[in-house]
Amino acid sequence: MRTALVLCVSAMVLASCAPPAPPTANLEEARKVIEGIMDKAEKDMLAGVTDTTLTNYTDDAVSMPNNGPFLRGKAAIREYYKRTQQMGLTFTNVDFVTVDVKVGGRFAYEIGTYTMTMEMEGMEPMTDQGKYLMIYEYGEDGKWRIKIETWNTDKLAESGESEG
């Protein structure tokens, strides 16, 4: 009897320490939250703001930008965006389209496409199209955050033409 009581109390203590379960049963809800994160990223990119976007990243997030090195941690990602802004790059159009979202346990992934137009002083506006992959982690605070991201252009390196 005493062993059963100890096991029962131990199980309750362990259960109370576990992070909340993600809403895996409701894929539509997870997709809505993820699309909201991407909508916010669009607005922030157009406004030239990064810090509010970075609240949607885990502290140990990894970014693998097109034509760039691994960025490990929120501080490295912030620095990358800061350097981009200091070069004078601005966005005049940003459109992320979620193609698919899947959820499994504490993680979800999103695949999507993007179209964006960038401008820099002294250069013609550049429009790029491509695709991205985001992996989200469900945190102890009950929020989905970006854990890993990567994206790449559909344009061929030599010609600047889209492959298609």
N, C-alpha and C positions, 0 to 999 in steps of 0.2 A: 504494500500500500504506500509506504513512504517513497519507494522508488518511482512509483507512478505519479505521485504528487510532485516530486522533484522534476521529473520529465515534463509534466504538464506546465509547471511554473517556468521552466527553462524555455519551453516552446513559446509561451506567451511573451517572455522577455525578448527572445530572438525575433518574433514577429513584430513586436513594437519598434524594434530598431531598423527594420527593413524599410527601404525607400518605398514610396507609394507605387502601386502597380500602374503601368501606363494604360491608357485607354485603348488597348489593342482590339477590344471587341468592337470599337466604333472607328473603323477606318475612315469614314467620312469626316468625323471630327478631327482626327489627326491630319487629314489632307487639308481641311479648312485652316487649321493652325499653321501648317507649313506654307500654304499659299499666302497667308497673312504675313509671315516672315519675309517671303519673297516680295510681296507688294511693298512692305516697308523698305526693303533694300532698294527697290526701284526709286522710291521717293527720296531716300537718303542720297543715292548716287546723283540724282538730278539736282539736289540741293547742295552737293559737295560736302555732305556730313558723313562721318564714319563712326563716331563714338556711340551713337544710338543704335546703329546697325550691329556693332560689336557686342551689345548686350545680349544678342541672340546667338552668341558663340559660347562654347564651353571654354574655361580658362586654358585648357590644354589642347585646344582645337589645332588641326593641321590643315593648311591650305596648300594646294598644289596648282599654282597659277600656270596658265599657258605661257610658254617661253620664259619661265622663271624657276627659281629654286624652291625647295620645300620651305614652308614657313611654319615654325612650330611655336604654338602659344599665341594667345590673344595680343600680346605686346608686339610680337614680330609681324602679325597681320596688320596691326595698327600702323606700324612703321612703314610697311609696304604701301599702304594707301596714302599715308602722309607724303611719301616720296613722289607718288604719282601726282598728287595735287600740287606739290612744289614744282613739278615740271610744267605746270600750266594746263594739264589735261582736264577738260570738263566734259560732262555728258549732257547732250541735248535731247536724247531719246534713249529710254531703257525699257525693254519689255521682256520679262521672264514668263515662260509658259510651262506650267507643270504638265508633263506627259503622263507620269505614273508615280504613285506612292505605294509603298508596301511597309507594313509594320510587323516586327517580330520581337517580342519581349520589350526590352528597354531601348531598342534601336529601330529606326525607320530610315528608309532611303527614298530619295526623290530623284527622278531623272527628268530633265527638261531641256528646253531650247531657249535661246536668247537672241535678241536683236538689239543692238545699241549703236548710237551715233555719238562719236567723240570729236571734240574740237580742241585745237591747240593753236595759239597765236602764230600766224605766218604759214599755216597749213590749211589745205582744204579739209572740210569735214570728212571723217572716215566712218563708214557704216560697216559693222561686223555682225555676222551671224554665226552661231555655234550651238554647242550643247554643254550641259553640265550634269554633275552627279553630286548630290549632297547626302551625307549620312548624319542623322540627328540622334541625339541621346536624350532620353527622358530623365530629367534630374530629380533629385530628392525634393525639390521645391514644387514638383508637379508641372514643370515646363519643358517643352521640347527646345533643344538648342543644337546648333550646328557643331558637329564633332569633327567632320572631315569634309572638305570641298575640293572639287577640281572642275576645270572647264577648259574647253579648247575650241578654236575657230573651225569653221567649215571651209575656210579659204585655203587654197593651196599656197605653199610658201613661195614658189617661184613666180607665179603669175598674179596672185591676189584674187584669182577667180574662185568661185564656190564650186565645190565638187558636188555632184548631185545626182 
